[in-house]
Amino acid sequence: MPMWAIVLTVVASIIVALVSLVNLFRSFKFATKDDIREVKEGIRNINTRIDRHLEGHP
């Protein structure tokens, strides 16, 4: 196999690996304070609705 083909294959492999790593790190989404607050509010709402429902049961 000619040397230029080996070099081209290695360079292409490095580019594919770098693009894959960049996409992997871009896919990580960290929770912000607003996200956590929304989840807490949702849990509170669910708890309130459960409590209201259970008030009618003996």
PyMOL commands that set and color helices and strands:
alter all, ss='L'
color gray80, all
select helices_A, chain A and resi 3-27+33-55
alter helices_A, ss='H'
color red, helices_A
deselect
rebuild
show_as cartoon
